[in-house]
Amino acid sequence: MREIIFIGVAGLVGTLGRYWISGMFDQKFGPAFPVGTLVVNLLGCFLAGVLFYSVTERYVVDPAIRSALLVGFLGAFTTFSAFGIQTFTLLRDGQMALAILNMALSNAAGLLLVWAGYSLSRMFTM
Protein backbone atom coordinates (compact mmCIF):
# COMPACT_ATOMS: atom_id res chain seq x y z
CA MET A 1 0.00 0.00 0.00
CA ARG A 2 2.90 2.35 0.79
CA GLU A 3 4.31 1.92 -2.73
CA ILE A 4 0.95 2.73 -4.33
CA ILE A 5 0.63 5.92 -2.29
CA PHE A 6 4.18 6.96 -3.23
CA ILE A 7 3.45 6.30 -6.92
CA GLY A 8 0.21 8.30 -6.71
CA VAL A 9 1.83 11.30 -5.02
CA ALA A 10 4.78 11.24 -7.43
CA GLY A 11 2.34 10.93 -10.33
CA LEU A 12 0.53 14.03 -9.11
CA VAL A 13 3.82 15.94 -9.00
CA GLY A 14 4.76 14.70 -12.49
CA THR A 15 1.37 15.63 -13.94
CA LEU A 16 1.43 19.11 -12.46
CA GLY A 17 5.04 19.57 -13.58
CA ARG A 18 4.13 18.58 -17.13
CA TYR A 19 1.14 20.92 -17.12
CA TRP A 20 3.16 23.86 -15.80
CA ILE A 21 6.27 23.43 -17.97
CA SER A 22 4.35 22.63 -21.14
CA GLY A 23 1.98 25.54 -20.60
CA MET A 24 4.83 27.94 -19.92
CA PHE A 25 6.60 27.07 -23.18
CA ASP A 26 3.40 26.94 -25.24
CA GLN A 27 2.43 30.38 -23.97
CA LYS A 28 5.85 31.78 -24.84
CA PHE A 29 6.16 30.22 -28.32
CA GLY A 30 2.52 29.95 -29.42
CA PRO A 31 0.53 27.09 -30.92
CA ALA A 32 2.34 26.67 -34.27
CA PHE A 33 4.63 23.90 -32.93
CA PRO A 34 4.18 21.89 -29.70
CA VAL A 35 7.31 23.32 -28.04
CA GLY A 36 5.95 22.62 -24.56
CA THR A 37 5.38 18.94 -25.27
CA LEU A 38 8.76 18.63 -26.95
CA VAL A 39 10.51 20.25 -23.97
CA VAL A 40 8.68 18.01 -21.51
CA ASN A 41 9.47 14.87 -23.53
CA LEU A 42 13.14 15.73 -23.91
CA LEU A 43 13.47 16.81 -20.26
CA GLY A 44 11.66 13.63 -19.24
CA CYS A 45 14.12 11.52 -21.23
CA PHE A 46 17.05 13.30 -19.64
CA LEU A 47 15.57 12.84 -16.16
CA ALA A 48 14.82 9.21 -17.01
CA GLY A 49 18.48 8.60 -17.78
CA VAL A 50 19.62 10.35 -14.61
CA LEU A 51 17.07 8.64 -12.36
CA PHE A 52 17.35 5.22 -13.99
CA TYR A 53 21.10 5.16 -13.48
CA SER A 54 20.92 6.66 -10.00
CA VAL A 55 18.24 4.37 -8.57
CA THR A 56 19.19 1.13 -10.31
CA GLU A 57 22.98 1.21 -10.62
CA ARG A 58 24.49 3.91 -8.42
CA TYR A 59 22.59 4.05 -5.13
CA VAL A 60 20.64 1.60 -3.04
CA VAL A 61 17.12 2.94 -3.20
CA ASP A 62 14.01 1.57 -1.55
CA PRO A 63 11.93 -0.18 -4.26
CA ALA A 64 8.89 1.92 -3.34
CA ILE A 65 10.86 5.14 -3.90
CA ARG A 66 12.30 3.76 -7.15
CA SER A 67 8.78 2.95 -8.40
CA ALA A 68 7.54 6.35 -7.29
CA LEU A 69 10.25 8.12 -9.29
CA LEU A 70 10.31 5.94 -12.41
CA VAL A 71 6.66 4.89 -12.66
CA GLY A 72 4.81 7.63 -10.78
CA PHE A 73 6.73 10.83 -11.50
CA LEU A 74 8.20 10.03 -14.92
CA GLY A 75 5.16 8.07 -16.03
CA ALA A 76 2.95 11.07 -15.35
CA PHE A 77 5.48 13.64 -16.52
CA THR A 78 5.96 11.91 -19.87
CA THR A 79 5.54 8.36 -21.08
CA PHE A 80 8.15 9.21 -23.68
CA SER A 81 10.70 8.71 -20.90
CA ALA A 82 9.56 5.10 -20.45
CA PHE A 83 10.08 4.55 -24.17
CA GLY A 84 13.56 6.09 -23.84
CA ILE A 85 14.55 3.90 -20.90
CA GLN A 86 13.25 0.72 -22.51
CA THR A 87 14.95 1.42 -25.83
CA PHE A 88 18.19 2.41 -24.10
CA THR A 89 18.11 -0.81 -22.06
CA LEU A 90 17.72 -2.86 -25.24
CA LEU A 91 20.66 -1.02 -26.82
CA ARG A 92 22.78 -1.32 -23.67
CA ASP A 93 22.08 -5.05 -23.57
CA GLY A 94 23.13 -5.50 -27.21
CA GLN A 95 19.61 -6.02 -28.55
CA MET A 96 20.01 -3.66 -31.52
CA ALA A 97 17.29 -5.28 -33.66
CA LEU A 98 14.74 -5.12 -30.84
CA ALA A 99 15.68 -1.51 -30.09
CA ILE A 100 15.18 -0.54 -33.74
CA LEU A 101 11.90 -2.47 -33.84
CA ASN A 102 10.73 -0.68 -30.68
CA MET A 103 11.63 2.71 -32.16
CA ALA A 104 9.99 1.98 -35.50
CA LEU A 105 6.80 0.49 -34.09
CA SER A 106 6.40 3.07 -31.33
CA ASN A 107 6.79 6.00 -33.69
CA ALA A 108 5.11 4.71 -36.83
CA ALA A 109 2.32 2.80 -35.13
CA GLY A 110 1.85 5.58 -32.58
CA LEU A 111 1.36 8.19 -35.28
CA LEU A 112 -0.88 5.86 -37.26
CA LEU A 113 -3.05 5.21 -34.20
CA VAL A 114 -3.29 8.92 -33.38
CA TRP A 115 -4.54 9.44 -36.94
CA ALA A 116 -6.93 6.47 -36.67
CA GLY A 117 -8.35 7.62 -33.35
CA TYR A 118 -8.74 11.16 -34.63
CA SER A 119 -10.36 10.00 -37.86
CA LEU A 120 -12.78 7.59 -36.16
CA SER A 121 -13.73 10.16 -33.53
CA ARG A 122 -14.32 12.77 -36.19
CA MET A 123 -16.35 10.32 -38.30
CA PHE A 124 -18.67 9.41 -35.41
CA THR A 125 -19.19 12.93 -34.11
CA MET A 126 -20.25 14.63 -37.35
C-alpha positions as CSV (number, residue, x, y, z in Angstrom):
1,M,0.0,0.0,0.0
2,R,2.9,2.4,0.8
3,E,4.3,1.9,-2.7
4,I,0.9,2.7,-4.3
5,I,0.6,5.9,-2.3
6,F,4.2,7.0,-3.2
7,I,3.5,6.3,-6.9
8,G,0.2,8.3,-6.7
9,V,1.8,11.3,-5.0
10,A,4.8,11.2,-7.4
11,G,2.3,10.9,-10.3
12,L,0.5,14.0,-9.1
13,V,3.8,15.9,-9.0
14,G,4.8,14.7,-12.5
15,T,1.4,15.6,-13.9
16,L,1.4,19.1,-12.5
17,G,5.0,19.6,-13.6
18,R,4.1,18.6,-17.1
19,Y,1.1,20.9,-17.1
20,W,3.2,23.9,-15.8
21,I,6.3,23.4,-18.0
22,S,4.3,22.6,-21.1
23,G,2.0,25.5,-20.6
24,M,4.8,27.9,-19.9
25,F,6.6,27.1,-23.2
26,D,3.4,26.9,-25.2
27,Q,2.4,30.4,-24.0
28,K,5.8,31.8,-24.8
29,F,6.2,30.2,-28.3
30,G,2.5,29.9,-29.4
31,P,0.5,27.1,-30.9
32,A,2.3,26.7,-34.3
33,F,4.6,23.9,-32.9
34,P,4.2,21.9,-29.7
35,V,7.3,23.3,-28.0
36,G,5.9,22.6,-24.6
37,T,5.4,18.9,-25.3
38,L,8.8,18.6,-27.0
39,V,10.5,20.3,-24.0
40,V,8.7,18.0,-21.5
41,N,9.5,14.9,-23.5
42,L,13.1,15.7,-23.9
43,L,13.5,16.8,-20.3
44,G,11.7,13.6,-19.2
45,C,14.1,11.5,-21.2
46,F,17.1,13.3,-19.6
47,L,15.6,12.8,-16.2
48,A,14.8,9.2,-17.0
49,G,18.5,8.6,-17.8
50,V,19.6,10.3,-14.6
51,L,17.1,8.6,-12.4
52,F,17.4,5.2,-14.0
53,Y,21.1,5.2,-13.5
54,S,20.9,6.7,-10.0
55,V,18.2,4.4,-8.6
56,T,19.2,1.1,-10.3
57,E,23.0,1.2,-10.6
58,R,24.5,3.9,-8.4
59,Y,22.6,4.1,-5.1
60,V,20.6,1.6,-3.0
61,V,17.1,2.9,-3.2
62,D,14.0,1.6,-1.5
63,P,11.9,-0.2,-4.3
64,A,8.9,1.9,-3.3
65,I,10.9,5.1,-3.9
66,R,12.3,3.8,-7.1
67,S,8.8,3.0,-8.4
68,A,7.5,6.4,-7.3
69,L,10.2,8.1,-9.3
70,L,10.3,5.9,-12.4
71,V,6.7,4.9,-12.7
72,G,4.8,7.6,-10.8
73,F,6.7,10.8,-11.5
74,L,8.2,10.0,-14.9
75,G,5.2,8.1,-16.0
76,A,2.9,11.1,-15.3
77,F,5.5,13.6,-16.5
78,T,6.0,11.9,-19.9
79,T,5.5,8.4,-21.1
80,F,8.2,9.2,-23.7
81,S,10.7,8.7,-20.9
82,A,9.6,5.1,-20.4
83,F,10.1,4.5,-24.2
84,G,13.6,6.1,-23.8
85,I,14.5,3.9,-20.9
86,Q,13.3,0.7,-22.5
87,T,14.9,1.4,-25.8
88,F,18.2,2.4,-24.1
89,T,18.1,-0.8,-22.1
90,L,17.7,-2.9,-25.2
91,L,20.7,-1.0,-26.8
92,R,22.8,-1.3,-23.7
93,D,22.1,-5.0,-23.6
94,G,23.1,-5.5,-27.2
95,Q,19.6,-6.0,-28.5
96,M,20.0,-3.7,-31.5
97,A,17.3,-5.3,-33.7
98,L,14.7,-5.1,-30.8
99,A,15.7,-1.5,-30.1
100,I,15.2,-0.5,-33.7
101,L,11.9,-2.5,-33.8
102,N,10.7,-0.7,-30.7
103,M,11.6,2.7,-32.2
104,A,10.0,2.0,-35.5
105,L,6.8,0.5,-34.1
106,S,6.4,3.1,-31.3
107,N,6.8,6.0,-33.7
108,A,5.1,4.7,-36.8
109,A,2.3,2.8,-35.1
110,G,1.8,5.6,-32.6
111,L,1.4,8.2,-35.3
112,L,-0.9,5.9,-37.3
113,L,-3.1,5.2,-34.2
114,V,-3.3,8.9,-33.4
115,W,-4.5,9.4,-36.9
116,A,-6.9,6.5,-36.7
117,G,-8.4,7.6,-33.3
118,Y,-8.7,11.2,-34.6
119,S,-10.4,10.0,-37.9
120,L,-12.8,7.6,-36.2
121,S,-13.7,10.2,-33.5
122,R,-14.3,12.8,-36.2
123,M,-16.3,10.3,-38.3
124,F,-18.7,9.4,-35.4
125,T,-19.2,12.9,-34.1
126,M,-20.3,14.6,-37.4
